[in-house]
Amino acid sequence: MNYGISSRDYLSRAQERLLEGKLESLFYAAFELRCGIESRMQEYLDAQEFVSKKKKKGWQIAKLGKDIEQVFKIGDKVAEFTVIEKETGNIIDIFYYTPVTSKLRKMAEKLGELLHATKKSRKDDDKWWHDIRKYLKEVYQELTKANVGTLLGVPLIRKDTGQLYMNIEILKGEDPNSIKNRVGQIGTQRILKVRYLDELPPNAMNTK
């Protein structure tokens, strides 16, 4: 099996490390979470054709955050895109763009403290270990939210063609042609309902 480098791959390995229950596993979990946050931000930039290669190669969390905001301009808002069949009014599908929030970006920077040599030796029952595990679980939860959405950015209108540019992430086991046919089948008309939300709806968390 190849070493997965998607944000979801890093997230999965972080969960495995946290479940191990070993003290040393916390440091490995911190590494996986840090990479998972960076990877998610890069995935959003990589999907945009007009973003420069230089920006796509970035790794600094603060810089990636600024670049993403310049492209999408919605801050920490969750973007919900509901595709409706015009003739019947039936909902065909609902897609979400789930951002790497400012809160999660700050968490990523703090994780850097765990990626260096430890200066102080601590006993196994030291409260520090408990606090670190609790914090890593919080980071894991926030990164999970950022990975719920399958839109690799906010859909944008191309100035040259006037067409909607909507980049959808294909998850394992999904048929890309099936999604394409549902959303934009030739000869059918669709209505796109857009909402910008402060929080991801609870039902969206249960679908992924």
N, C-alpha and C positions, 0 to 999 in steps of 0.2 A: 504494500500500500504506500502510495506517495505521501510525502509530508505536505499536508494541506497548509496553504498560506492565506486563505481567505479569513475575514474577520470571524466568521462562524467557526472555522477550524480552530483558531486561537481560543475562542470562547469555550469550545468543547473541551479542549485540553486543560484550560484553567479550571473548569468544573471538576475534571478528573483529579487534578492536583489537590483541590480543596477537599475532595471526598476521601483522599488518602489518610488524612488525619495526622500526618507527620509534620514536625516543625519545619524541616528543611523544604518540604513541599510548598510552604507558603511563599518562599522566594521564587520558586519556579512558577507558581500561580501568578505572582506579581509580574513576572516577565511576559507570560502569555497574555495577560490582561492589557499590559502596556502595548504590546504588539497588536492586539486585537483592536484597540482604539485607533491606533495609527493606521492600521489596514483599512478600517471602515472609512476613515476620512479619505484615504487614497482611492478607495473604490468609487467614491462619489466624484472625485475629480477625474479619475481615469475614464469614466463613462462619458465625459463631456468632450466633444470633438474640438471645440474651440479653445480649450484650456491648453496652455503651452506645456511642452514636455518637461521643461524645467520645474514648473509648479507641480506636475504629476510625480516628480521624483523626490519631492520634499518629505522630510521626516519629523521636523520640529512641530509639535502639537500646536503651539500658538500661531505659527505661520500658516499651517494647514487650515486652521480655524478662520483666519482672515481671508484666505483665498476662497474658501467655501462660501463665506458670507458675501464676498464680492460677486460671486456667481449667482447665488440663489436669493439673497437679500430677505430672508424671513427669520433670521435669528434662531431661537430655540423652538419655534413653532413646528408642530407636526402637520404635514400636508396630507389631507385625505381627498382622494380622487375616486368618485363613484361613477362608473360607466353604466348608462341606462339605455335600453333599447327604446328608440323614439316612438315606434309604432305601438308598442304595448305598455310602455312605462315600467317594464320589469328591470330590476337591477341585474346587470350581467356580472359585474365584479366590482370589488372595492380594493384600491391600492393605497398604500401609505408610503410617504417619505418620512423616515424617523431619523432626526438629526443626532449627530454627536453633540450633545448640549454643552453649554459653557461649564456646567457642573461636572460633566464627565471629563472634559478637557482638563479642568483643574485637578481632578482625581488622577489623571494620567501623569501630570507633572509631579504629583506627590509620590506616585509609585516609583519614580526614579530614585528615591531615597533607599529603596530596598534592592536596587540593582548594583549596589556597590559593596565593597567589603565592610562587614559589620565591625564597628569600633569597640563595642562593649559586649562582653560575654554575659549571658542571662541564664538563670536556672529554668528548667522546664516548666515550673509552675509560676513563673513570672507573669504578671498581669499583661505585660507588653505583648506576649504571644496571643493572648485572648483578644486584645484590642486590634492587633494586626489582622487576625482572622476575620473579625467582625467587619473591619474596614474593607477587606478584599471581597467579602460577600456583597457588600454594598456596591462596590465597583462592578462586580459581576452582574448584579441586577440592572444597573444603569446601562451597561454594555449590551445586555440582553434586549433592552428596549430599543436601542439603536439598531439592532439587527432584526427587529420584527418586520419592518417595512421592506418591500421588495422593489420600490422605486429607487433607482440609483441617482437621486436628485429630483428636484422639482421640475415637472414637465415645462418646457419653454417653447415659445413660438419662434420659429426661425424667420429672421427678417428677410432673407433672400427669397423664400418660398411661401411664407405665411402658414406653413404647416406646423402642427404640434409635434414637438420632439419629446417622446416619452420612452425612457430607457428602463425596461423592466428586468429585474434580476431573475434568472431561471434557477430555481432550487433543484436539488437532487431529486430525481424521480418525476419531474414535471416535463411535459411535452411543450416545447416552445411554439410549435405550430398550433396547438390547441389554444394557447393563450392568445396568439396573434389572430386566429379566426374569431374568437369570442369578442375581442376588443375592437378589431378593425376589419371585419370581414367585408370584402368588396360587394357593393350593391346594397349595403345596409346603412342606416343612419343611426348615429349614437349621440346621446346627450351626455356631456361631462359636467358633473356637479363637483364643485371644489369648496373645501372648507379648510381653514387654518385653525388648528386647535392648540391649546396650551398643554394638554396631556393626551397621551395615547388612550383611546377608548378601551375599557377592560375586555370587551369582547374581541378586540384585535389581538390582544396578548394571548388569547386562548386558541387562536387559529394557526399559530406557528409553533 
